[in-house]
Amino acid sequence: MVREHLAPNVITINTLVDGMCKLGRISTAVEFFREMQQKGLKGNSVTYTVSINAFCKVDDIDKAMKFLDEMSKAGRYPDAIVYYTLICGLARAGRQQSNQPIVKNPILSKTNFCPSMALFNLVTKAAVRSTSQSLLNTLRCMSNVPENTVYGGPTSNTPNQRVTLTNLKQKYKKGEPITMVTAYDYPSGVHLDMAGIDIALVGDSASMVVHGHDTTLPITLDEMLVHCRSVARGARRPLLIGDLPFGTYESSSVQAVDTAVRVLKEGGMDAIKLEGGAHSRITAARAIVEAGIAVMGHVGLTPQAISVLGGFRPQGKNIASAVKVVETAISLQEAGCFAVVLECVPPEVAAAATAALRIPTIGIGAGPFCSGQVLVYHDLLGMLQHPHHAKVTPKFCKQFAQIGDVINKALSDYKEEVSNGSFPGPLHSPYKISDDDYNGFLKELRSMGLDGAASAAAAKANR
């Protein structure tokens, strides 16, 4: 190439470095790589990956770690293969305790790194008992749950392509607000779809705004599944999340997983949401995540716990309560939740929780500092009073329309026109019968002894 005055490129570098490493000539490969760097030829992720793999194979973990740091500083993002190789090398060298700095590498916060199922399995085998769980928790925060679930799918390139958790993660890292609205049936699902809303939450608030109960507690799983299926038929683009209703996941991890599986399989949802931060709820969230189902947490005002909270009351208004909101959010993140709803907490508390997490926060009555916002469909459209307050709309709930007034006027106008006989008129009586069939119809009525019916039809005929 030199004699022919051909300039090597990154493919040339990678091929030679890989070949030298496979022959055990790692030092020569590194010298060649440095020489190319001095000549202005920068390696890519493959160059670093090959070198790291070579050092790990000869148990020179320190040099492998230095290459990882250099790779990060060069803006080359390590992938699951790099981490698999390093963790494997550390395990062979008996240095499992050194795994933690690897997965906490700061470059991860700037990448779309998503651990593979093989990496999860390897960590479980390679890490000592004391570090295995913390490693798994850290990895879950990077990818939310293993890659075999819906959000491991393709990136949405068009407004009509299905939103996945990968898309949400990208919006979160770019600082783009995430939009979520509740939906309960086919029409509301279609409305969210057409508006380009990111997430459609089939909320247990259906108990109040659809079924007319005073709380969210009475709604059953079977009722929720009907709502889920209806929304899934209408909302083709948003990520679909189904609430786990009260009483369907608290008893045991087995019950929680069984319920979550039904919400996905029978309800057509992509993920589930559960409330609270009690030990049983954290355990349930972790079990569902480990079953391969994406989970959204919910802290602050949790409507399913109104008997404990003493009603629909804001949370985080004193030191202990504010700290509890943040701690609970962190616990849900560590359990593997991909996002957390913060409901009815002061903006400062929401800001603290959002800063403390590596996953999105979705606020409702929590101020402007969350990663996204959610409102109840009926509330933002001004269809009903807010489900948390029977007679007044809370200050945080902006009504973007007064659809309730429009509906009430339409129903009143309908009643009036029916009452005065102006509806339906000729415009809304479009179906005709031919003259021959009309005359034959009258004849048949008379032959049946229904002369009155025949006379009525003749009197009203517009012929």
C-alpha positions as CSV (number, residue, x, y, z in Angstrom):
1,M,0.0,0.0,0.0
2,V,2.9,2.4,0.8
3,R,4.7,1.6,-2.5
4,E,1.4,2.2,-4.4
5,H,0.9,5.4,-2.5
6,L,-2.4,4.1,-1.0
7,A,-3.5,5.5,2.3
8,P,-4.6,3.0,4.9
9,N,-8.0,3.6,6.6
10,V,-9.7,2.4,9.7
11,I,-10.6,-1.0,8.1
12,T,-6.9,-1.5,7.4
13,I,-6.0,-0.7,11.0
14,N,-8.7,-3.0,12.4
15,T,-7.7,-5.9,10.1
16,L,-4.0,-5.7,11.1
17,V,-4.7,-5.1,14.8
18,D,-7.0,-8.1,14.9
19,G,-4.6,-10.3,13.0
20,M,-1.7,-9.4,15.3
21,C,-3.8,-9.9,18.4
22,K,-4.9,-13.4,17.2
23,L,-1.2,-14.3,16.7
24,G,-0.5,-13.2,20.3
25,R,1.5,-10.1,19.1
26,I,-0.5,-7.7,21.2
27,S,2.4,-5.3,21.9
28,T,3.1,-5.1,18.2
29,A,-0.6,-4.4,17.6
30,V,-0.7,-1.6,20.1
31,E,2.5,0.0,18.7
32,F,1.0,-0.1,15.2
33,F,-2.2,1.4,16.5
34,R,-0.3,4.2,18.2
35,E,1.7,4.8,15.1
36,M,-1.5,5.2,13.1
37,Q,-2.9,7.5,15.7
38,Q,0.2,9.8,15.4
39,K,-0.4,9.9,11.6
40,G,-4.0,11.1,12.2
41,L,-5.8,7.8,11.7
42,K,-8.1,7.3,14.7
43,G,-9.4,3.9,15.4
44,N,-13.1,3.2,15.9
45,S,-15.0,1.1,18.4
46,V,-13.9,-2.2,16.7
47,T,-10.2,-1.3,17.2
48,Y,-10.7,-0.8,20.9
49,T,-12.9,-3.8,21.3
50,V,-10.4,-6.1,19.6
51,S,-7.6,-4.7,21.8
52,I,-9.6,-5.1,25.0
53,N,-10.5,-8.6,24.1
54,A,-6.8,-9.5,23.4
55,F,-5.7,-8.1,26.8
56,C,-8.5,-10.0,28.6
57,K,-7.5,-13.3,27.0
58,V,-4.0,-13.0,28.4
59,D,-5.4,-11.8,31.7
60,D,-3.8,-8.4,31.4
61,I,-6.9,-6.8,32.9
62,D,-5.2,-3.5,33.9
63,K,-4.3,-2.7,30.3
64,A,-7.8,-3.7,29.2
65,M,-9.3,-1.3,31.7
66,K,-6.9,1.5,30.4
67,F,-8.1,0.8,26.9
68,L,-11.7,1.1,28.1
69,D,-11.0,4.5,29.6
70,E,-9.2,5.6,26.4
71,M,-12.1,4.4,24.4
72,S,-14.5,6.4,26.4
73,K,-12.4,9.6,26.3
74,A,-12.1,9.1,22.5
75,G,-15.9,9.2,22.3
76,R,-16.1,5.6,21.2
77,Y,-19.0,4.0,23.0
78,P,-18.4,0.5,24.5
79,D,-21.2,-2.1,23.8
80,A,-22.4,-5.2,25.5
81,I,-19.5,-7.2,23.9
82,V,-16.9,-5.0,25.6
83,Y,-18.6,-5.4,29.0
84,Y,-19.1,-9.1,28.5
85,T,-15.4,-9.5,27.7
86,L,-14.2,-7.4,30.7
87,I,-16.5,-9.0,33.3
88,C,-15.5,-12.4,32.0
89,G,-11.8,-11.5,32.2
90,L,-12.2,-10.1,35.8
91,A,-14.0,-13.3,36.8
92,R,-11.1,-15.5,35.5
93,A,-8.6,-13.3,37.3
94,G,-10.6,-13.6,40.5
95,R,-11.3,-9.9,40.6
96,Q,-15.1,-9.9,40.7
97,Q,-15.1,-7.0,43.1
98,S,-13.7,-4.8,40.2
99,N,-16.9,-5.4,38.2
100,Q,-18.7,-2.4,39.8
101,P,-16.4,0.3,38.3
102,I,-17.0,-1.2,34.9
103,V,-20.7,-0.9,34.8
104,K,-20.6,2.5,36.5
105,N,-18.4,4.0,33.7
106,P,-19.7,7.6,33.2
107,I,-19.8,7.1,29.4
108,L,-22.9,4.9,29.9
109,S,-25.0,7.9,30.7
110,K,-24.3,9.3,27.2
111,T,-25.0,6.2,25.3
112,N,-27.9,3.9,24.4
113,F,-26.1,0.9,25.9
114,C,-28.4,-2.0,26.4
115,P,-27.1,-5.1,28.1
116,S,-27.8,-8.4,26.4
117,M,-29.4,-11.4,28.0
118,A,-26.0,-13.1,27.9
119,L,-24.4,-10.3,29.9
120,F,-27.1,-10.6,32.6
121,N,-26.5,-14.4,32.7
122,L,-22.7,-13.9,32.9
123,V,-22.9,-11.4,35.8
124,T,-25.0,-13.8,37.8
125,K,-22.4,-16.5,37.3
126,A,-19.2,-14.4,37.5
127,A,-20.0,-12.0,40.3
128,V,-19.6,-13.0,43.9
129,R,-22.8,-13.1,46.0
130,S,-22.1,-9.8,47.6
131,T,-21.8,-7.9,44.3
132,S,-24.1,-9.9,42.0
133,Q,-27.3,-8.2,43.0
134,S,-25.9,-4.6,42.8
135,L,-24.5,-5.4,39.4
136,L,-27.8,-6.6,38.1
137,N,-29.6,-3.6,39.5
138,T,-27.1,-1.3,37.8
139,L,-27.5,-3.1,34.5
140,R,-31.2,-3.0,34.7
141,C,-31.1,0.8,35.1
142,M,-29.2,1.0,31.8
143,S,-31.6,-1.2,29.9
144,N,-34.7,-1.4,32.1
145,V,-35.2,-5.1,31.5
146,P,-33.6,-7.7,29.3
147,E,-33.6,-7.1,25.6
148,N,-36.2,-9.6,24.6
149,T,-39.1,-7.3,25.4
150,V,-41.0,-4.8,23.2
151,Y,-38.8,-1.8,23.8
152,G,-35.7,-3.5,22.3
153,G,-37.3,-3.0,18.9
154,P,-36.3,-0.6,16.2
155,T,-36.0,3.2,16.7
156,S,-39.1,5.1,15.6
157,N,-38.2,7.0,12.4
158,T,-41.7,8.2,11.4
159,P,-44.5,9.8,13.4
160,N,-46.6,6.7,12.9
161,Q,-44.1,4.1,14.0
162,R,-44.7,2.5,17.3
163,V,-43.1,4.2,20.3
164,T,-40.8,1.8,22.3
165,L,-38.9,2.2,25.5
166,T,-35.8,2.7,23.4
167,N,-37.4,5.8,22.0
168,L,-38.4,7.1,25.4
169,K,-34.8,6.5,26.7
170,Q,-33.5,8.6,23.7
171,K,-35.9,11.4,24.5
172,Y,-34.9,11.3,28.1
173,K,-31.2,11.5,27.3
174,K,-31.8,14.4,24.9
175,G,-33.9,16.2,27.6
176,E,-37.0,16.1,25.4
177,P,-40.2,16.0,27.6
178,I,-42.2,12.8,27.4
179,T,-46.0,13.1,27.1
180,M,-48.4,10.6,28.7
181,V,-52.2,10.7,28.8
182,T,-54.7,8.2,30.2
183,A,-57.1,6.3,27.8
184,Y,-59.9,3.9,28.5
185,D,-61.6,3.0,25.3
186,Y,-61.2,2.9,21.5
187,P,-62.1,6.6,20.8
188,S,-59.7,7.9,23.5
189,G,-57.0,5.6,22.1
190,V,-57.5,7.0,18.6
191,H,-57.4,10.5,19.9
192,L,-54.0,9.9,21.6
193,D,-52.7,8.2,18.5
194,M,-53.7,11.1,16.3
195,A,-52.2,13.7,18.7
196,G,-48.8,11.9,18.7
197,I,-48.8,11.3,22.5
198,D,-45.9,9.2,23.6
199,I,-47.6,6.9,26.2
200,A,-51.2,5.8,26.5
201,L,-51.8,4.8,30.2
202,V,-54.8,2.6,30.7
203,G,-55.3,3.8,34.3
204,D,-57.2,2.3,37.1
205,S,-58.7,5.9,37.3
206,A,-61.3,4.3,34.9
207,S,-62.9,3.2,38.2
208,M,-63.7,6.9,38.8
209,V,-64.0,8.7,35.5
210,V,-65.7,5.8,33.6
211,H,-67.4,3.6,36.2
212,G,-68.3,6.4,38.6
213,H,-66.8,5.1,41.8
214,D,-65.4,7.5,44.4
215,T,-61.9,5.8,44.4
216,T,-59.8,3.6,42.2
217,L,-60.1,0.6,44.5
218,P,-63.3,-1.1,43.2
219,I,-62.2,-1.8,39.6
220,T,-61.3,-5.4,38.9
221,L,-58.6,-7.0,36.7
222,D,-61.2,-8.3,34.2
223,E,-62.7,-4.8,33.9
224,M,-59.2,-3.3,33.4
225,L,-58.5,-5.9,30.6
226,V,-61.6,-4.8,28.7
227,H,-60.3,-1.2,28.8
228,C,-56.8,-2.3,27.8
229,R,-58.0,-4.3,24.8
230,S,-60.2,-1.3,23.7
231,V,-57.4,1.2,23.9
232,A,-55.0,-1.2,22.1
233,R,-57.3,-1.4,19.1
234,G,-57.3,2.4,18.8
235,A,-53.8,3.5,19.9
236,R,-51.4,2.1,17.3
237,R,-48.5,4.5,17.9
238,P,-48.1,5.2,21.6
239,L,-46.4,2.9,24.1
240,L,-49.2,1.1,25.9
241,I,-49.1,0.8,29.7
242,G,-51.7,-0.9,31.8
243,D,-52.3,-0.2,35.5
244,L,-52.3,-3.2,37.9
245,P,-55.5,-2.7,39.9
246,F,-55.6,-2.8,43.7
247,G,-55.6,-6.4,45.1
248,T,-54.0,-8.1,42.1
249,Y,-50.3,-7.9,42.9
250,E,-49.8,-7.3,46.6
251,S,-50.1,-10.9,48.0
252,S,-47.0,-12.4,46.4
253,S,-44.5,-12.1,43.6
254,V,-46.3,-15.0,41.9
255,Q,-49.6,-13.1,41.9
256,A,-47.9,-10.0,40.7
257,V,-46.2,-11.7,37.7
258,D,-49.4,-13.6,36.8
259,T,-51.4,-10.4,36.8
260,A,-48.7,-8.6,34.7
261,V,-48.6,-11.4,32.2
262,R,-52.4,-11.2,31.8
263,V,-52.2,-7.5,31.2
264,L,-49.7,-8.0,28.4
265,K,-51.2,-11.2,26.8
266,E,-54.9,-10.5,27.2
267,G,-54.8,-6.7,27.4
268,G,-52.4,-6.1,24.5
269,M,-50.2,-3.8,26.6
270,D,-46.5,-3.2,26.3
271,A,-45.8,-2.6,30.0
272,I,-47.5,-2.3,33.3
273,K,-47.6,0.3,36.1
274,L,-47.9,-0.4,39.8
275,E,-48.2,2.0,42.8
276,G,-46.2,2.5,46.0
277,G,-42.9,1.8,47.6
278,A,-43.6,-0.6,50.3
279,H,-41.4,-3.7,50.5
280,S,-44.1,-5.8,48.9
281,R,-44.5,-3.4,46.0
282,I,-40.7,-3.2,45.4
283,T,-40.5,-7.0,45.5
284,A,-43.4,-7.2,43.0
285,A,-41.8,-4.7,40.7
286,R,-38.5,-6.7,40.8
287,A,-40.2,-10.0,40.1
288,I,-42.2,-8.6,37.2
289,V,-39.0,-7.1,35.6
290,E,-37.2,-10.4,36.1
291,A,-40.1,-12.1,34.2
292,G,-39.2,-9.9,31.2
293,I,-42.0,-7.3,31.6
294,A,-41.3,-3.6,31.7
295,V,-42.6,-1.8,34.8
296,M,-43.4,1.9,35.5
297,G,-43.4,2.8,39.2
298,H,-45.6,5.4,41.0
299,V,-44.8,7.4,44.1
300,G,-46.1,10.4,46.0
301,L,-49.8,10.4,46.1
302,T,-50.8,6.8,45.3
303,P,-54.6,6.6,45.0
304,Q,-54.7,2.9,45.9
305,A,-53.3,3.8,49.3
306,I,-55.9,6.4,50.3
307,S,-57.0,4.5,53.4
308,V,-53.4,4.8,54.7
309,L,-52.8,8.4,53.4
310,G,-56.1,9.6,54.8
311,G,-57.5,10.6,51.5
312,F,-56.2,12.2,48.3
313,R,-53.5,14.3,50.0
314,P,-50.3,15.7,48.5
315,Q,-47.0,14.1,49.7
316,G,-43.5,15.4,50.2
317,K,-44.6,18.5,52.2
318,N,-42.3,17.8,55.2
319,I,-38.7,16.6,55.5
320,A,-39.6,12.9,56.2
321,S,-42.2,12.7,53.5
322,A,-40.0,14.5,50.9
323,V,-37.1,12.2,51.7
324,K,-39.4,9.2,51.4
325,V,-40.5,10.2,47.9
326,V,-36.9,10.3,46.7
327,E,-35.9,7.1,48.5
328,T,-38.9,5.2,47.1
329,A,-38.2,6.4,43.6
330,I,-34.6,5.2,43.9
331,S,-35.8,1.8,45.2
332,L,-38.1,1.4,42.2
333,Q,-35.3,2.3,39.9
334,E,-33.1,-0.3,41.6
335,A,-35.9,-2.9,41.2
336,G,-35.7,-2.3,37.4
337,C,-38.5,0.2,36.7
338,F,-38.0,2.1,33.4
339,A,-39.7,5.2,34.7
340,V,-41.5,6.6,37.8
341,V,-44.7,8.6,38.1
342,L,-44.4,11.4,40.7
343,E,-47.9,12.5,41.8
344,C,-48.9,15.6,43.9
345,V,-45.5,16.5,45.3
346,P,-43.8,19.9,45.5
347,P,-41.7,20.9,42.5
348,E,-38.5,21.0,44.5
349,V,-39.1,17.4,45.7
350,A,-39.8,16.3,42.1
351,A,-36.6,18.1,40.9
352,A,-34.6,16.3,43.5
353,A,-36.1,12.9,42.6
354,T,-35.5,13.5,38.9
355,A,-31.9,14.4,39.5
356,A,-31.3,11.4,41.7
357,L,-32.6,8.9,39.1
358,R,-31.2,7.6,35.8
359,I,-34.7,6.9,34.5
360,P,-37.4,9.3,33.5
361,T,-39.9,10.8,35.9
362,I,-43.4,11.5,34.8
363,G,-45.1,14.2,36.8
364,I,-48.8,14.9,37.6
365,G,-49.2,17.8,40.0
366,A,-45.4,17.7,40.5
367,G,-44.3,20.8,38.8
368,P,-42.3,21.4,35.6
369,F,-39.0,19.7,36.5
370,C,-39.9,16.1,35.7
371,S,-38.8,14.3,32.5
372,G,-42.4,14.3,31.3
373,Q,-46.0,14.9,32.2
374,V,-49.3,12.9,32.5
375,L,-52.9,14.0,32.9
376,V,-56.2,12.2,33.0
377,Y,-58.0,12.3,29.6
378,H,-61.3,13.5,31.0
379,D,-59.5,16.2,33.1
380,L,-57.4,17.9,30.4
381,L,-60.4,17.8,28.0
382,G,-62.7,19.4,30.7
383,M,-65.2,16.4,30.5
384,L,-65.6,15.8,34.2
385,Q,-64.4,17.1,37.5
386,H,-61.0,15.7,38.5
387,P,-61.3,12.1,39.8
388,H,-59.4,13.0,43.0
389,H,-61.9,15.8,43.9
390,A,-65.6,15.4,43.5
391,K,-66.5,19.0,43.4
392,V,-63.5,21.1,42.4
393,T,-60.7,20.8,39.8
394,P,-57.3,20.9,41.5
395,K,-55.0,23.8,40.7
396,F,-52.4,21.6,38.9
397,C,-55.0,20.3,36.3
398,K,-55.2,22.6,33.3
399,Q,-58.2,22.1,31.1
400,F,-57.1,22.4,27.5
401,A,-60.7,22.3,26.3
402,Q,-64.2,22.4,27.7
403,I,-65.5,19.3,26.0
404,G,-68.0,18.7,28.8
405,D,-69.8,21.9,27.9
406,V,-69.8,21.0,24.2
407,I,-71.2,17.6,25.0
408,N,-73.9,19.0,27.3
409,K,-75.0,21.6,24.7
410,A,-75.1,18.9,22.0
411,L,-77.2,16.6,24.2
412,S,-79.6,19.5,25.1
413,D,-79.9,20.5,21.4
414,Y,-80.7,16.9,20.5
415,K,-83.4,16.7,23.2
416,E,-84.9,20.0,22.0
417,E,-85.0,18.9,18.3
418,V,-86.5,15.6,19.0
419,S,-89.0,17.2,21.3
420,N,-90.1,19.8,18.7
421,G,-90.0,17.3,15.8
422,S,-87.3,19.0,13.8
423,F,-85.1,15.9,14.0
424,P,-84.8,13.8,12.0
425,G,-85.7,15.9,9.0
426,P,-85.4,15.0,5.3
427,L,-81.6,15.4,5.4
428,H,-81.3,12.6,8.0
429,S,-83.9,10.3,6.5
430,P,-81.9,9.1,3.5
431,Y,-83.3,5.7,2.8
432,K,-85.8,5.3,0.0
433,I,-88.2,2.6,-1.2
434,S,-89.1,2.3,-4.9
435,D,-92.7,3.1,-6.0
436,D,-93.3,-0.5,-7.0
437,D,-92.0,-1.8,-3.7
438,Y,-93.9,0.9,-1.8
439,N,-97.2,0.0,-3.4
440,G,-96.5,-3.7,-2.9
441,F,-95.7,-3.1,0.8
442,L,-99.1,-1.3,1.3
443,K,-100.9,-4.2,-0.3
444,E,-99.2,-6.7,1.9
445,L,-100.1,-4.6,5.1
446,R,-103.8,-4.6,4.1
447,S,-103.7,-8.3,3.3
448,M,-102.4,-8.8,6.9
449,G,-105.4,-6.8,8.3
450,L,-103.1,-3.9,9.1
451,D,-105.2,-1.2,7.4
452,G,-104.2,1.4,10.1
453,A,-100.5,0.8,9.5
454,A,-101.0,1.0,5.7
455,S,-102.9,4.3,6.1
456,A,-100.2,5.7,8.4
457,A,-97.5,4.8,5.8
458,A,-99.6,6.4,3.0
459,A,-100.2,9.5,5.0
460,K,-96.5,10.1,5.8
461,A,-95.3,9.3,2.3
462,N,-93.5,12.1,0.5
463,R,-94.5,11.1,-3.0
